[in-house]
Amino acid sequence: MATEITQFSKQLFWDVNPDEIDLEKHRKFIVQRVLERGRDSDWERLKACYTISGIVESAQQLRSLEPSALAFIACVGNVKKESFRCYTWRQSNPTHWTW
């Protein structure tokens, strides 16, 4: 692939060794990091690596995703939030409310 992991912002992968990240093998991990913490330039690099439909498919399989990232990818991909695993999983596992 034309884009390498080193072309993404360094803060995205601060806790892992970037040399050990494979763009295909760790696709969901990369997609989640970019959606939740990435800059605009990281989003552009992500689209260069994967198609929009590929990004949406990967995001749909994630167990957790921040609400703003979920709203963004659902809008960009033109799909309903209900089609994402993180949305349905969160709805079926309510947490305790606090004051």
SEZAFI-835317 format. One record per residue: z, y, x of N, C-alpha, C in turn; residue number from 1. Coordinates in steps of 0.2 Angstrom, whole numbers, plus 2048, in hexadecimal, padded with zeros to 3 digits. Atoms other than C-alpha are relative to their C-alpha. Layout:
BEGIN
<node n_Z="Z" n_Y="Y" n_X="X" ca_Z="Z" ca_Y="Y" ca_X="X" c_Z="Z" c_Y="Y" c_X="X" num="NUM"/>
...
***
This chain:
BEGIN
<node n_Z="800" n_Y="7FA" n_X="804" ca_Z="800" ca_Y="800" ca_X="800" c_Z="800" c_Y="806" c_X="804" num="1"/>
<node n_Z="800" n_Y="7F9" n_X="7FC" ca_Z="7FD" ca_Y="812" ca_X="806" c_Z="806" c_Y="803" c_X="801" num="2"/>
<node n_Z="7FA" n_Y="7FD" n_X="800" ca_Z="80E" ca_Y="818" ca_X="802" c_Z="805" c_Y="7FB" c_X="803" num="3"/>
<node n_Z="7FB" n_Y="804" n_X="7FD" ca_Z="81C" ca_Y="812" ca_X="80D" c_Z="807" c_Y="802" c_X="7FE" num="4"/>
<node n_Z="7F9" n_Y="7FE" n_X="802" ca_Z="82F" ca_Y="812" ca_X="809" c_Z="802" c_Y="806" c_X="804" num="5"/>
<node n_Z="7FE" n_Y="7FA" n_X="7FC" ca_Z="831" ca_Y="81F" ca_X="817" c_Z="7FE" c_Y="807" c_X="7FD" num="6"/>
<node n_Z="803" n_Y="7F9" n_X="803" ca_Z="827" ca_Y="82C" ca_X="80D" c_Z="804" c_Y="802" c_X="7FA" num="7"/>
<node n_Z="7FC" n_Y="7FD" n_X="805" ca_Z="834" ca_Y="82D" ca_X="800" c_Z="806" c_Y="804" c_X="803" num="8"/>
<node n_Z="7FA" n_Y="7FC" n_X="7FE" ca_Z="843" ca_Y="839" ca_X="801" c_Z="805" c_Y="7FB" c_X="803" num="9"/>
<node n_Z="7FB" n_Y="804" n_X="7FD" ca_Z="850" ca_Y="832" ca_X="80D" c_Z="806" c_Y="7FF" c_X="7FC" num="10"/>
<node n_Z="7FA" n_Y="800" n_X="804" ca_Z="85E" ca_Y="835" ca_X="801" c_Z="800" c_Y="7FA" c_X="7FB" num="11"/>
<node n_Z="801" n_Y="805" n_X="805" ca_Z="857" ca_Y="828" ca_X="7F5" c_Z="803" c_Y="7F9" c_X="803" num="12"/>
<node n_Z="7FF" n_Y="807" n_X="7FD" ca_Z="85A" ca_Y="819" ca_X="801" c_Z="805" c_Y="801" c_X="805" num="13"/>
<node n_Z="7FB" n_Y="7FE" n_X="7FB" ca_Z="869" ca_Y="820" ca_X="80B" c_Z="805" c_Y="7FA" c_X="801" num="14"/>
<node n_Z="7FC" n_Y="805" n_X="7FF" ca_Z="873" ca_Y="810" ca_X="808" c_Z="7FD" c_Y="7F9" c_X="801" num="15"/>
<node n_Z="804" n_Y="806" n_X="7FE" ca_Z="866" ca_Y="803" ca_X="80D" c_Z="7FC" c_Y="801" c_X="806" num="16"/>
<node n_Z="805" n_Y="7FF" n_X="7FA" ca_Z="85B" ca_Y="800" ca_X="81C" c_Z="7F9" c_Y="800" c_X="7FD" num="17"/>
<node n_Z="807" n_Y="7FF" n_X="803" ca_Z="84A" ca_Y="807" ca_X="817" c_Z="7FB" c_Y="7FB" c_X="803" num="18"/>
<node n_Z="804" n_Y="805" n_X="7FD" ca_Z="842" ca_Y="7FA" ca_X="823" c_Z="800" c_Y="7FA" c_X="7FC" num="19"/>
<node n_Z="7FF" n_Y="806" n_X="803" ca_Z="848" ca_Y="7EC" ca_X="818" c_Z="7FD" c_Y="800" c_X="7F8" num="20"/>
<node n_Z="802" n_Y="7FF" n_X="807" ca_Z="841" ca_Y="7F3" ca_X="807" c_Z="7F8" c_Y="7FF" c_X="800" num="21"/>
<node n_Z="807" n_Y="802" n_X="802" ca_Z="831" ca_Y="7EB" ca_X="801" c_Z="7FD" c_Y="804" c_X="7FA" num="22"/>
<node n_Z="802" n_Y="7FC" n_X="806" ca_Z="827" ca_Y="7F6" ca_X="7F5" c_Z="7FE" c_Y="7FB" c_X="7FA" num="23"/>
<node n_Z="801" n_Y="804" n_X="806" ca_Z="822" ca_Y="7E7" ca_X="7EA" c_Z="807" c_Y="7FC" c_X="7FE" num="24"/>
<node n_Z="7FA" n_Y="804" n_X="801" ca_Z="832" ca_Y="7DC" ca_X="7EC" c_Z="805" c_Y="804" c_X="7FD" num="25"/>
<node n_Z="7FA" n_Y="7FB" n_X="803" ca_Z="83E" ca_Y="7EB" ca_X="7E8" c_Z="7FD" c_Y="805" c_X="7FC" num="26"/>
<node n_Z="803" n_Y="7FB" n_X="804" ca_Z="833" ca_Y="7F4" ca_X="7DC" c_Z="805" c_Y="803" c_X="7FB" num="27"/>
<node n_Z="7FB" n_Y="7FE" n_X="805" ca_Z="841" ca_Y="7F5" ca_X="7CE" c_Z="805" c_Y="805" c_X="804" num="28"/>
<node n_Z="7FB" n_Y="7FC" n_X="7FC" ca_Z="84D" ca_Y="7FC" ca_X="7DB" c_Z="7FD" c_Y="807" c_X="802" num="29"/>
<node n_Z="803" n_Y="7FA" n_X="7FE" ca_Z="841" ca_Y="809" ca_X="7E1" c_Z="7FF" c_Y="804" c_X="7FA" num="30"/>
<node n_Z="801" n_Y="7FC" n_X="806" ca_Z="83C" ca_Y="80E" ca_X="7D0" c_Z="806" c_Y="803" c_X="7FD" num="31"/>
<node n_Z="7FA" n_Y="7FE" n_X="803" ca_Z="84E" ca_Y="810" ca_X="7CA" c_Z="802" c_Y="806" c_X="805" num="32"/>
<node n_Z="7FE" n_Y="7FA" n_X="7FB" ca_Z="852" ca_Y="81B" ca_X="7DA" c_Z="7FC" c_Y="806" c_X="7FF" num="33"/>
<node n_Z="804" n_Y="7FA" n_X="801" ca_Z="844" ca_Y="826" ca_X="7D7" c_Z="801" c_Y="803" c_X="7FA" num="34"/>
<node n_Z="7FF" n_Y="7FD" n_X="806" ca_Z="846" ca_Y="828" ca_X="7C5" c_Z="807" c_Y="804" c_X="7FF" num="35"/>
<node n_Z="7F9" n_Y="7FD" n_X="800" ca_Z="859" ca_Y="82C" ca_X="7C7" c_Z="801" c_Y="806" c_X="805" num="36"/>
<node n_Z="7FE" n_Y="7FC" n_X="7FB" ca_Z="85A" ca_Y="835" ca_X="7D7" c_Z="7FA" c_Y="804" c_X="804" num="37"/>
<node n_Z="806" n_Y="7FE" n_X="7FC" ca_Z="848" ca_Y="839" ca_X="7DD" c_Z="7FE" c_Y="808" c_X="7FE" num="38"/>
<node n_Z="803" n_Y="7F9" n_X="801" ca_Z="840" ca_Y="84A" ca_X="7DF" c_Z="7F9" c_Y="7FF" c_X="7FD" num="39"/>
<node n_Z="806" n_Y="800" n_X="803" ca_Z="82F" ca_Y="84F" ca_X="7D8" c_Z="7FB" c_Y="7FC" c_X="805" num="40"/>
<node n_Z="804" n_Y="804" n_X="7FB" ca_Z="827" ca_Y="849" ca_X="7E8" c_Z="801" c_Y="7F9" c_X="801" num="41"/>
<node n_Z="7FF" n_Y="808" n_X="800" ca_Z="82F" ca_Y="838" ca_X="7E7" c_Z="7FC" c_Y="7FD" c_X="7FA" num="42"/>
<node n_Z="803" n_Y="802" n_X="806" ca_Z="828" ca_Y="837" ca_X="7D5" c_Z="7F8" c_Y="7FF" c_X="802" num="43"/>
<node n_Z="808" n_Y="801" n_X="7FE" ca_Z="816" ca_Y="83A" ca_X="7DC" c_Z="7FF" c_Y="7FA" c_X="805" num="44"/>
<node n_Z="800" n_Y="806" n_X="7FB" ca_Z="819" ca_Y="82D" ca_X="7EA" c_Z="800" c_Y="7FA" c_X="7FC" num="45"/>
<node n_Z="7FF" n_Y="806" n_X="804" ca_Z="81F" ca_Y="821" ca_X="7DD" c_Z="7F9" c_Y="7FE" c_X="7FC" num="46"/>
<node n_Z="806" n_Y="801" n_X="803" ca_Z="80F" ca_Y="823" ca_X="7D3" c_Z="7FB" c_Y="7FE" c_X="804" num="47"/>
<node n_Z="805" n_Y="802" n_X="7FC" ca_Z="805" ca_Y="821" ca_X="7E2" c_Z="801" c_Y="7F8" c_X="802" num="48"/>
<node n_Z="7FF" n_Y="807" n_X="7FF" ca_Z="80D" ca_Y="810" ca_X="7E5" c_Z="7FF" c_Y="7FB" c_X="7FA" num="49"/>
<node n_Z="801" n_Y="804" n_X="806" ca_Z="80D" ca_Y="80A" ca_X="7D3" c_Z="7FD" c_Y="804" c_X="7FB" num="50"/>
<node n_Z="803" n_Y="7FC" n_X="806" ca_Z="804" ca_Y="80E" ca_X="7C3" c_Z="806" c_Y="802" c_X="7FC" num="51"/>
<node n_Z="7FB" n_Y="7FE" n_X="805" ca_Z="80D" ca_Y="817" ca_X="7B5" c_Z="802" c_Y="7FA" c_X="7FC" num="52"/>
<node n_Z="7FE" n_Y="806" n_X="804" ca_Z="80D" ca_Y="807" ca_X="7AB" c_Z="804" c_Y="7FB" c_X="804" num="53"/>
<node n_Z="7FC" n_Y="804" n_X="7FC" ca_Z="814" ca_Y="7FD" ca_X="7BA" c_Z="807" c_Y="803" c_X="801" num="54"/>
<node n_Z="7F9" n_Y="7FD" n_X="7FF" ca_Z="822" ca_Y="80A" ca_X="7BC" c_Z="804" c_Y="7FF" c_X="7F9" num="55"/>
<node n_Z="7FC" n_Y="801" n_X="807" ca_Z="826" ca_Y="809" ca_X="7A9" c_Z="802" c_Y="7F8" c_X="7FF" num="56"/>
<node n_Z="7FE" n_Y="808" n_X="800" ca_Z="826" ca_Y="7F5" ca_X="7AA" c_Z="806" c_Y="7FF" c_X="804" num="57"/>
<node n_Z="7FA" n_Y="801" n_X="7FC" ca_Z="832" ca_Y="7F6" ca_X="7B8" c_Z="806" c_Y="803" c_X="7FD" num="58"/>
<node n_Z="7FA" n_Y="7FD" n_X="803" ca_Z="83D" ca_Y="802" ca_X="7B0" c_Z="802" c_Y="7FD" c_X="7F9" num="59"/>
<node n_Z="7FE" n_Y="804" n_X="806" ca_Z="83D" ca_Y="7F8" ca_X="7A0" c_Z="804" c_Y="7FA" c_X="801" num="60"/>
<node n_Z="7FC" n_Y="806" n_X="7FE" ca_Z="845" ca_Y="7EA" ca_X="7A9" c_Z="807" c_Y="801" c_X="803" num="61"/>
<node n_Z="7FA" n_Y="7FE" n_X="7FD" ca_Z="853" ca_Y="7F4" ca_X="7B0" c_Z="806" c_Y="7FF" c_X="7FC" num="62"/>
<node n_Z="7FA" n_Y="801" n_X="804" ca_Z="865" ca_Y="7F0" ca_X="7AA" c_Z="803" c_Y="807" c_X="7FF" num="63"/>
<node n_Z="7FD" n_Y="7F9" n_X="801" ca_Z="86B" ca_Y="802" ca_X="7AD" c_Z="7FB" c_Y="805" c_X="802" num="64"/>
<node n_Z="804" n_Y="7FA" n_X="7FE" ca_Z="862" ca_Y="813" ca_X="7AE" c_Z="803" c_Y="806" c_X="7FC" num="65"/>
<node n_Z="7FD" n_Y="7FA" n_X="802" ca_Z="869" ca_Y="824" ca_X="7AC" c_Z="7FC" c_Y="803" c_X="7F9" num="66"/>
<node n_Z="803" n_Y="7FD" n_X="807" ca_Z="865" ca_Y="82C" ca_X="79A" c_Z="7FA" c_Y="804" c_X="802" num="67"/>
<node n_Z="805" n_Y="7FB" n_X="7FF" ca_Z="85B" ca_Y="83A" ca_X="7A1" c_Z="7FA" c_Y="7FC" c_X="804" num="68"/>
<node n_Z="806" n_Y="804" n_X="7FD" ca_Z="850" ca_Y="82E" ca_X="7AC" c_Z="7FD" c_Y="7FB" c_X="7FB" num="69"/>
<node n_Z="803" n_Y="804" n_X="805" ca_Z="84E" ca_Y="823" ca_X="79D" c_Z="7FC" c_Y="804" c_X="7FB" num="70"/>
<node n_Z="804" n_Y="7FC" n_X="804" ca_Z="848" ca_Y="831" ca_X="792" c_Z="7FA" c_Y="802" c_X="804" num="71"/>
<node n_Z="806" n_Y="7FE" n_X="7FC" ca_Z="83C" ca_Y="837" ca_X="7A0" c_Z="7FB" c_Y="7FA" c_X="800" num="72"/>
<node n_Z="805" n_Y="805" n_X="7FF" ca_Z="834" ca_Y="826" ca_X="7A3" c_Z="7FD" c_Y="7FE" c_X="7F9" num="73"/>
<node n_Z="802" n_Y="802" n_X="807" ca_Z="833" ca_Y="822" ca_X="790" c_Z="7FA" c_Y="806" c_X="7FE" num="74"/>
<node n_Z="805" n_Y="7FB" n_X="801" ca_Z="82A" ca_Y="833" ca_X="78E" c_Z="7F9" c_Y="800" c_X="804" num="75"/>
<node n_Z="806" n_Y="801" n_X="7FC" ca_Z="81E" ca_Y="831" ca_X="79C" c_Z="7FC" c_Y="7FA" c_X="7FF" num="76"/>
<node n_Z="804" n_Y="807" n_X="801" ca_Z="81A" ca_Y="81F" ca_X="798" c_Z="7FE" c_Y="800" c_X="7F9" num="77"/>
<node n_Z="802" n_Y="800" n_X="807" ca_Z="818" ca_Y="823" ca_X="786" c_Z="803" c_Y="7FA" c_X="7FC" num="78"/>
<node n_Z="7FD" n_Y="806" n_X="803" ca_Z="824" ca_Y="815" ca_X="781" c_Z="807" c_Y="802" c_X="7FD" num="79"/>
<node n_Z="7FA" n_Y="7FF" n_X="803" ca_Z="833" ca_Y="814" ca_X="776" c_Z="806" c_Y="7FE" c_X="804" num="80"/>
<node n_Z="7FB" n_Y="802" n_X="7FC" ca_Z="844" ca_Y="814" ca_X="77E" c_Z="803" c_Y="7F9" c_X="7FE" num="81"/>
<node n_Z="7FD" n_Y="806" n_X="802" ca_Z="849" ca_Y="805" ca_X="774" c_Z="7FC" c_Y="7FA" c_X="804" num="82"/>
<node n_Z="804" n_Y="805" n_X="7FD" ca_Z="83C" ca_Y="7FB" ca_X="77E" c_Z="803" c_Y="7FF" c_X="807" num="83"/>
<node n_Z="7FD" n_Y="801" n_X="7F9" ca_Z="847" ca_Y="7FD" ca_X="78E" c_Z="806" c_Y="7FC" c_X="800" num="84"/>
<node n_Z="7FA" n_Y="804" n_X="800" ca_Z="854" ca_Y="7F0" ca_X="792" c_Z="806" c_Y="804" c_X="801" num="85"/>
<node n_Z="7FA" n_Y="7FC" n_X="7FF" ca_Z="860" ca_Y="7FD" ca_X="798" c_Z="803" c_Y="803" c_X="7FA" num="86"/>
<node n_Z="7FE" n_Y="7FD" n_X="806" ca_Z="860" ca_Y="805" ca_X="787" c_Z="803" c_Y="7FB" c_X="7FB" num="87"/>
<node n_Z="7FE" n_Y="805" n_X="804" ca_Z="862" ca_Y="7F6" ca_X="77D" c_Z="807" c_Y="7FC" c_X="803" num="88"/>
<node n_Z="7FA" n_Y="803" n_X="7FD" ca_Z="86F" ca_Y="7EF" ca_X="789" c_Z="806" c_Y="805" c_X="7FF" num="89"/>
<node n_Z="7FB" n_Y="7FB" n_X="801" ca_Z="879" ca_Y="7FF" ca_X="788" c_Z="803" c_Y="800" c_X="7F9" num="90"/>
<node n_Z="7FE" n_Y="7FF" n_X="807" ca_Z="879" ca_Y="7FF" ca_X="775" c_Z="804" c_Y="7F9" c_X="7FE" num="91"/>
<node n_Z="7FD" n_Y="806" n_X="802" ca_Z="87F" ca_Y="7ED" ca_X="774" c_Z="807" c_Y="7FF" c_X="804" num="92"/>
<node n_Z="7FA" n_Y="800" n_X="7FC" ca_Z="88D" ca_Y="7F0" ca_X="781" c_Z="804" c_Y="807" c_X="800" num="93"/>
<node n_Z="7FD" n_Y="7FA" n_X="800" ca_Z="897" ca_Y="7FF" ca_X="77B" c_Z="806" c_Y="801" c_X="804" num="94"/>
<node n_Z="7FA" n_Y="7FF" n_X="7FC" ca_Z="8A4" ca_Y="806" ca_X="786" c_Z="805" c_Y="804" c_X="7FC" num="95"/>
<node n_Z="7FA" n_Y="7FD" n_X="803" ca_Z="8B5" ca_Y="80D" ca_X="782" c_Z="7FF" c_Y="808" c_X="800" num="96"/>
<node n_Z="801" n_Y="7F9" n_X="800" ca_Z="8B5" ca_Y="81F" ca_X="77D" c_Z="807" c_Y="803" c_X="803" num="97"/>
<node n_Z="7FB" n_Y="7FD" n_X="7FD" ca_Z="8C1" ca_Y="82B" ca_X="786" c_Z="801" c_Y="807" c_X="7FE" num="98"/>
<node n_Z="7FF" n_Y="7F9" n_X="803" ca_Z="8C9" ca_Y="83B" ca_X="781" c_Z="7FF" c_Y="805" c_X="806" num="99"/>
***
